[in-house]
């Protein structure tokens, strides 16, 4: 079968690799010049255990994250080998609760217990279920106790997305029957007498091409392309463009812990073997809109804005983590910005406790015949949904060997 996969993030690339191995002819499209260059790359790389979604009292988001976590490594390792995970994981995350958190400590503590119960019910490995609440004396060594009212140690980790991207690109380069169609902006998908017609622009040249099967693994443009096929869009979707701050300064890598502040418009930090990522949500967020697609596809910022984002991110993290104060200094040579869209159901920001952004359970593969649209949800669930769409296609059409 001739299959078009739209979007070369983690979901699209993993689906492309599996379907090509099954003998199908794959065209993998992306508007950027290289695969794995968008939102999958420009994030902290956290492999969620569900802790951050404490405002979803149904716990459905936590369970969805745990389902993704359980298969994340084996599904990726199949293509990259074990060395990626052996050498490019962060230290375990701390979760710190500022005094103006949207959820009191009692609620967060109850959620952590619920996550442990869910992990036990799913028979996930016992060591990964471990978390404990730090004493005030213990967390005061890292956090300002006048600003932070509780902290928890967990076994949750992140993966270095730059290393992940390099490993996935290498797998794509050697895959049979897989053609990379980079620099192609997809504009529409329509039904044909047999299969589908994919319409787009390659460079400045329009194209129309027929395919038997289409997998829409786009991110900020996914809903728009669904609509061109006539699929209903009956709920609001919010697109946010957020910058994080990256560094390779070895002193910073040694100094910063892996931390997420919850719950609200805060930030996080994570260090890997040769780079670190930091973010402060109110500073790094440069656009937020409810629409089928973002009004501006590639936001740009000035040099002054870049300096403000870097300085503001470092300043806010220093205030909460005084232990990092001597290392989180604004030397322009040390810091760069990487940004990407965060697209999800909703119409208000994370500062709103009632926002749908605090949930990620209504995500996954949505199929209409041989057209499959994938709401990847989070990086954690990308491999899970890539495997699911491949299973649906192969159960319907089989391998082509």
Rosetta blueprint (number, residue, H / E / L):
1 X L
2 X E
3 X E
4 X E
5 X E
6 X E
7 X L
8 X L
9 X L
10 X H
11 X H
12 X H
13 X H
14 X H
15 X H
16 X H
17 X H
18 X H
19 X H
20 X H
21 X H
22 X L
23 X L
24 X L
25 X E
26 X E
27 X E
28 X E
29 X E
30 X E
31 X L
32 X L
33 X L
34 X L
35 X L
36 X L
37 X L
38 X L
39 X L
40 X L
41 X L
42 X L
43 X L
44 X L
45 X L
46 X E
47 X E
48 X L
49 X L
50 X L
51 X L
52 X L
53 X L
54 X L
55 X L
56 X L
57 X L
58 X L
59 X L
60 X H
61 X H
62 X H
63 X H
64 X H
65 X H
66 X H
67 X H
68 X H
69 X H
70 X H
71 X H
72 X H
73 X H
74 X H
75 X H
76 X H
77 X H
78 X H
79 X H
80 X H
81 X L
82 X L
83 X H
84 X H
85 X H
86 X H
87 X H
88 X L
89 X E
90 X L
91 X L
92 X L
93 X L
94 X E
95 X E
96 X E
97 X E
98 X E
99 X L
100 X L
101 X L
102 X L
103 X L
104 X L
105 X H
106 X H
107 X H
108 X H
109 X H
110 X H
111 X H
112 X H
113 X H
114 X H
115 X H
116 X H
117 X H
118 X H
119 X H
120 X H
121 X H
122 X L
123 X L
124 X L
125 X L
126 X H
127 X H
128 X H
129 X H
130 X L
131 X L
132 X E
133 X E
134 X L
135 X L
136 X H
137 X H
138 X H
139 X H
140 X L
141 X L
142 X L
143 X L
144 X L
145 X L
146 X L
147 X L
148 X E
149 X E
150 X E
151 X E
152 X E
153 X E
154 X L
155 X L
156 X L
157 X E
158 X E
159 X E
160 X L
161 X H
162 X H
163 X H
164 X H
165 X H
166 X H
167 X H
168 X H
169 X H
170 X H
171 X H
172 X H
173 X H
174 X L
175 X L
176 X L
177 X L
178 X E
179 X E
180 X E
181 X E
182 X E
183 X L
184 X E
185 X E
186 X E
187 X E
188 X E
189 X E
190 X E
191 X E
192 X L
193 X L
194 X L
195 X L
196 X E
197 X E
198 X E
199 X E
200 X E
201 X E
202 X E
203 X L
204 X L
205 X E
206 X E
207 X E
208 X E
209 X E
210 X E
211 X E
212 X L
213 X E
214 X E
215 X E
216 X E
217 X L
218 X L
219 X L
220 X L
221 X L
222 X H
223 X H
224 X H
225 X H
226 X H
227 X H
228 X H
229 X L
230 X L
231 X L
232 X L
233 X L
234 X L
235 X L
236 X L
237 X E
238 X E
239 X E
240 X E
241 X E
242 X E
243 X E
244 X E
245 X E
246 X E
247 X E
248 X L
249 X L
250 X H
251 X H
252 X H
253 X H
254 X H
255 X H
256 X L
257 X L
258 X L
259 X E
260 X E
261 X E
262 X L
263 X L
264 X L
265 X L
266 X L
267 X E
268 X E
269 X E
270 X E
271 X E
272 X L
273 X L
274 X L
275 X L
276 X E
277 X E
278 X E
279 X E
280 X E
281 X H
282 X H
283 X H
284 X H
285 X E
286 X E
287 X E
288 X E
289 X E
290 X E
291 X L
292 X L
293 X L
294 X L
295 X L
296 X L
297 X L
298 X L
299 X L
300 X L
301 X L
302 X L
303 X H
304 X H
305 X H
306 X H
307 X H
308 X H
309 X H
310 X H
311 X H
312 X H
313 X H
314 X H
315 X H
316 X H
317 X H
318 X H
319 X H
320 X H
321 X L
322 X H
323 X H
324 X H
325 X L
326 X L
327 X L
328 X L
329 X L
330 X L
331 X L
332 X H
333 X H
334 X H
335 X E
336 X E
337 X E
338 X E
339 X E
340 X E
341 X E
342 X E
343 X E
344 X E
345 X E
346 X L
347 X L
348 X L
349 X L
350 X L
351 X L
352 X L
353 X L
354 X L
355 X L
356 X H
357 X H
358 X H
359 X L
360 X L
361 X L
362 X L
363 X L
364 X E
365 X E
366 X E
367 X E
368 X E
369 X L
370 X L
371 X E
372 X E
373 X E
374 X E
375 X E
376 X L
377 X L
378 X L
379 X H
380 X H
381 X H
382 X H
383 X H
384 X H
385 X H
386 X H
387 X H
388 X H
389 X H
390 X H
391 X H
392 X H
393 X H
394 X H
395 X H
396 X H
397 X H
398 X L
399 X L
400 X L
401 X L
